[in-house]
């Protein structure tokens, strides 16, 4: 681990954290790849943790609720869903300037780029795509009440509220003309489907939000639970499809390039596997896919908004803004049955 002290880690005062934990001097580093909440590795030389905190600037506080993220990970600890062990939640903003939590460091890698996994043969790629679907089905099979999450969300009216919520986020992040995005929002709002059984919804489920181990090949942990709630499980499936298809950029900085390797299941194959594994009716998935395009477009526009105001940490944010409109166009195409 690189020995980076306080001034080298925006958003993480290592001396204050050490004092709060009652440890000796800490070293840490930013874990790259995240575009929203900030994630760091931290160690006192003997113990190692991963720390999560909100971004340095954001407009919708509920999207970065550390207590909710901590709660859902803790609740899923004894289920079939692989999650890290959480260690500590701190809601005292005097420590780091924002709430944060600590969790164990789990073996495995978040696979974002093809050159990360030369070991991934076509057979292993297929097995990994199947495992990715199975873990999502396992999450949706969890009874929220049995793990203490009965009050984790309001399933009634979930989809309508989601459209309204991301519309509100769009309005709060709007700094330029975005042709078609209001038309997409209106189409979605006017065609909200009836939801079936409510489940725990991850809210951002994709390959690079899980940790993958090479030997044995497995998913060791599902990460990034900041958008988790109770709602319609097909919202997760629609978003996974969008991520799996890619967002149309040659060097996709959001969804990565790993699913383009030989052997991975197609989107249709993954949807069929999910339907077989979960028993869900996926015939109306097009709406959920269109909504996923809208949601992702709004998320990226929010990141672009923060970048223009100097509130992002790390590299690559200067390219995010150009991805919003292609997502809007794909969302409109999905609402028109062109996908």
NORBELBEL-V128500 format. One record per residue. N is the residue number from 1. RES is the residue in three letters. SS is DSSP state (hx for helix, st for strand, lp for the rest). D_FIRST is the distance of its C-alpha to the first C-alpha in Angstrom with 2 decimals. Layout:
# NORBELBEL-V128500
N|RES|SS|D_FIRST, N|RES|SS|D_FIRST
This chain:
# NORBELBEL-V128500
1|UNK|lp|0.00, 2|UNK|lp|3.77, 3|UNK|lp|6.32, 4|UNK|st|8.57, 5|UNK|lp|11.66, 6|UNK|hx|14.57, 7|UNK|hx|16.23, 8|UNK|hx|13.40, 9|UNK|lp|13.33, 10|UNK|lp|16.85, 11|UNK|lp|18.14, 12|UNK|lp|15.76, 13|UNK|lp|16.86, 14|UNK|hx|14.34, 15|UNK|hx|17.17, 16|UNK|hx|19.63, 17|UNK|hx|17.49, 18|UNK|hx|16.95, 19|UNK|hx|20.69, 20|UNK|hx|21.55, 21|UNK|hx|19.67, 22|UNK|lp|20.95, 23|UNK|lp|17.72, 24|UNK|lp|16.43, 25|UNK|lp|14.06, 26|UNK|lp|11.15, 27|UNK|st|7.88, 28|UNK|st|7.07, 29|UNK|st|7.12, 30|UNK|st|10.26, 31|UNK|lp|10.85, 32|UNK|lp|13.37, 33|UNK|lp|16.84, 34|UNK|lp|18.40, 35|UNK|lp|21.54, 36|UNK|lp|22.60, 37|UNK|lp|20.77, 38|UNK|st|17.32, 39|UNK|st|14.42, 40|UNK|st|11.06, 41|UNK|st|8.34, 42|UNK|st|8.78, 43|UNK|st|8.65, 44|UNK|lp|11.14, 45|UNK|lp|9.96, 46|UNK|lp|12.40, 47|UNK|lp|12.55, 48|UNK|st|10.40, 49|UNK|st|12.10, 50|UNK|st|12.59, 51|UNK|st|14.66, 52|UNK|st|17.43, 53|UNK|st|19.73, 54|UNK|lp|22.49, 55|UNK|lp|22.33, 56|UNK|lp|23.26, 57|UNK|lp|26.76, 58|UNK|lp|28.75, 59|UNK|lp|32.42, 60|UNK|lp|32.77, 61|UNK|hx|31.21, 62|UNK|hx|32.08, 63|UNK|hx|29.69, 64|UNK|hx|26.70, 65|UNK|lp|27.92, 66|UNK|hx|25.05, 67|UNK|hx|27.62, 68|UNK|hx|29.08, 69|UNK|hx|25.83, 70|UNK|hx|24.95, 71|UNK|hx|28.54, 72|UNK|hx|28.80, 73|UNK|hx|25.64, 74|UNK|hx|26.93, 75|UNK|hx|30.39, 76|UNK|lp|29.42, 77|UNK|lp|27.59, 78|UNK|lp|30.65, 79|UNK|lp|31.80, 80|UNK|lp|31.42, 81|UNK|lp|28.82, 82|UNK|lp|25.25, 83|UNK|lp|23.14, 84|UNK|lp|20.15, 85|UNK|lp|21.22, 86|UNK|st|21.25, 87|UNK|st|20.64, 88|UNK|st|21.89, 89|UNK|st|23.66, 90|UNK|st|24.13, 91|UNK|lp|26.92, 92|UNK|lp|27.32, 93|UNK|hx|26.53, 94|UNK|hx|26.68, 95|UNK|hx|23.13, 96|UNK|hx|21.22, 97|UNK|lp|24.27, 98|UNK|lp|24.27, 99|UNK|lp|24.21, 100|UNK|st|21.01, 101|UNK|st|20.11, 102|UNK|st|17.43, 103|UNK|st|17.29, 104|UNK|st|15.80, 105|UNK|lp|13.05, 106|UNK|lp|15.36, 107|UNK|lp|15.07, 108|UNK|lp|16.15, 109|UNK|st|15.68, 110|UNK|lp|17.52, 111|UNK|lp|19.73, 112|UNK|lp|20.67, 113|UNK|lp|21.45, 114|UNK|hx|23.57, 115|UNK|hx|21.34, 116|UNK|hx|18.73, 117|UNK|lp|21.33, 118|UNK|lp|23.58, 119|UNK|lp|24.27, 120|UNK|lp|26.02, 121|UNK|lp|29.67, 122|UNK|hx|32.50, 123|UNK|hx|33.23, 124|UNK|hx|29.68, 125|UNK|hx|29.64, 126|UNK|hx|32.86, 127|UNK|hx|31.65, 128|UNK|hx|28.56, 129|UNK|hx|30.78, 130|UNK|hx|33.15, 131|UNK|hx|30.46, 132|UNK|hx|29.28, 133|UNK|hx|32.88, 134|UNK|hx|33.43, 135|UNK|hx|30.57, 136|UNK|hx|32.06, 137|UNK|hx|35.47, 138|UNK|hx|34.18, 139|UNK|hx|32.87, 140|UNK|hx|36.26, 141|UNK|hx|38.02, 142|UNK|lp|36.58, 143|UNK|lp|39.34, 144|UNK|hx|37.92, 145|UNK|hx|40.36, 146|UNK|hx|39.36, 147|UNK|hx|35.72, 148|UNK|lp|36.69, 149|UNK|lp|36.26, 150|UNK|lp|39.96, 151|UNK|lp|39.65, 152|UNK|lp|36.36, 153|UNK|lp|38.26, 154|UNK|lp|41.79, 155|UNK|lp|42.58, 156|UNK|lp|46.05, 157|UNK|lp|45.97, 158|UNK|hx|42.27, 159|UNK|hx|42.63, 160|UNK|hx|44.89, 161|UNK|hx|42.54, 162|UNK|hx|39.60, 163|UNK|hx|41.59, 164|UNK|hx|42.55, 165|UNK|hx|39.07, 166|UNK|hx|37.50, 167|UNK|hx|40.58, 168|UNK|hx|39.92, 169|UNK|hx|36.32, 170|UNK|hx|37.78, 171|UNK|hx|40.27, 172|UNK|hx|37.67, 173|UNK|hx|35.56, 174|UNK|lp|38.56, 175|UNK|lp|38.54, 176|UNK|lp|40.34, 177|UNK|lp|42.92, 178|UNK|lp|41.73, 179|UNK|lp|44.77, 180|UNK|lp|45.30, 181|UNK|hx|42.73, 182|UNK|hx|45.42, 183|UNK|hx|47.62, 184|UNK|hx|44.88, 185|UNK|hx|44.37, 186|UNK|hx|48.14, 187|UNK|hx|48.54, 188|UNK|hx|45.91, 189|UNK|hx|47.43, 190|UNK|hx|50.86, 191|UNK|lp|50.05, 192|UNK|lp|47.80, 193|UNK|lp|48.33, 194|UNK|lp|49.13, 195|UNK|lp|46.17, 196|UNK|lp|46.61, 197|UNK|lp|44.68, 198|UNK|st|41.83, 199|UNK|st|38.46, 200|UNK|st|34.92, 201|UNK|st|33.72, 202|UNK|lp|30.04, 203|UNK|lp|30.82, 204|UNK|lp|28.15, 205|UNK|lp|28.03, 206|UNK|lp|26.77, 207|UNK|hx|24.79, 208|UNK|hx|21.52, 209|UNK|hx|21.77, 210|UNK|st|21.49, 211|UNK|st|18.90, 212|UNK|st|20.41, 213|UNK|st|20.01, 214|UNK|lp|21.42, 215|UNK|lp|23.08, 216|UNK|lp|24.95, 217|UNK|lp|25.15, 218|UNK|st|24.92, 219|UNK|st|23.65, 220|UNK|st|21.39, 221|UNK|st|21.27, 222|UNK|st|22.96, 223|UNK|lp|20.97, 224|UNK|lp|22.04, 225|UNK|lp|25.19, 226|UNK|lp|25.96, 227|UNK|lp|29.32, 228|UNK|lp|30.45, 229|UNK|st|34.03, 230|UNK|st|37.27, 231|UNK|st|39.21, 232|UNK|st|40.38, 233|UNK|lp|38.16, 234|UNK|hx|39.36, 235|UNK|hx|37.37, 236|UNK|hx|34.22, 237|UNK|hx|36.01, 238|UNK|hx|37.19, 239|UNK|hx|33.76, 240|UNK|hx|32.28, 241|UNK|hx|35.11, 242|UNK|hx|34.32, 243|UNK|hx|30.66, 244|UNK|hx|31.78, 245|UNK|hx|34.38, 246|UNK|lp|32.02, 247|UNK|lp|33.03, 248|UNK|lp|34.73, 249|UNK|lp|32.20, 250|UNK|lp|31.72, 251|UNK|lp|27.94, 252|UNK|lp|27.54, 253|UNK|lp|24.57, 254|UNK|lp|25.35, 255|UNK|lp|26.39, 256|UNK|lp|24.60, 257|UNK|lp|26.34, 258|UNK|hx|25.60, 259|UNK|hx|28.93, 260|UNK|hx|30.83, 261|UNK|lp|30.01, 262|UNK|lp|33.06, 263|UNK|lp|33.83, 264|UNK|lp|32.64, 265|UNK|lp|35.44, 266|UNK|lp|37.31, 267|UNK|hx|37.34, 268|UNK|hx|40.85, 269|UNK|hx|39.86, 270|UNK|hx|37.05, 271|UNK|hx|39.51, 272|UNK|hx|42.06, 273|UNK|hx|39.64, 274|UNK|hx|38.68, 275|UNK|hx|42.40, 276|UNK|hx|43.22, 277|UNK|hx|40.39, 278|UNK|hx|41.06, 279|UNK|lp|44.76, 280|UNK|lp|44.21, 281|UNK|lp|46.67, 282|UNK|lp|44.79, 283|UNK|lp|47.88, 284|UNK|lp|47.10, 285|UNK|hx|43.51, 286|UNK|hx|44.32, 287|UNK|hx|44.35, 288|UNK|hx|40.93, 289|UNK|hx|39.60, 290|UNK|hx|41.24, 291|UNK|hx|39.79, 292|UNK|hx|36.29, 293|UNK|hx|36.81, 294|UNK|hx|37.98, 295|UNK|hx|35.14, 296|UNK|hx|32.49, 297|UNK|hx|34.43, 298|UNK|hx|34.43, 299|UNK|hx|30.71, 300|UNK|hx|30.05, 301|UNK|hx|32.66, 302|UNK|hx|30.99, 303|UNK|hx|27.70, 304|UNK|hx|29.84, 305|UNK|hx|31.57, 306|UNK|hx|28.42, 307|UNK|hx|27.24, 308|UNK|hx|30.64, 309|UNK|lp|30.19, 310|UNK|lp|26.76, 311|UNK|lp|25.20, 312|UNK|lp|22.46, 313|UNK|lp|18.76, 314|UNK|lp|17.29, 315|UNK|lp|19.25, 316|UNK|lp|22.24, 317|UNK|hx|24.21, 318|UNK|hx|27.04, 319|UNK|hx|28.14, 320|UNK|hx|28.37, 321|UNK|hx|31.79, 322|UNK|hx|33.57, 323|UNK|hx|32.89, 324|UNK|hx|34.89, 325|UNK|hx|38.38, 326|UNK|hx|37.91, 327|UNK|hx|36.88, 328|UNK|hx|39.97, 329|UNK|hx|42.16, 330|UNK|hx|40.84, 331|UNK|hx|41.40, 332|UNK|hx|44.95, 333|UNK|hx|45.57, 334|UNK|hx|44.48, 335|UNK|hx|46.91, 336|UNK|lp|49.61, 337|UNK|lp|49.07, 338|UNK|lp|47.84, 339|UNK|lp|44.66
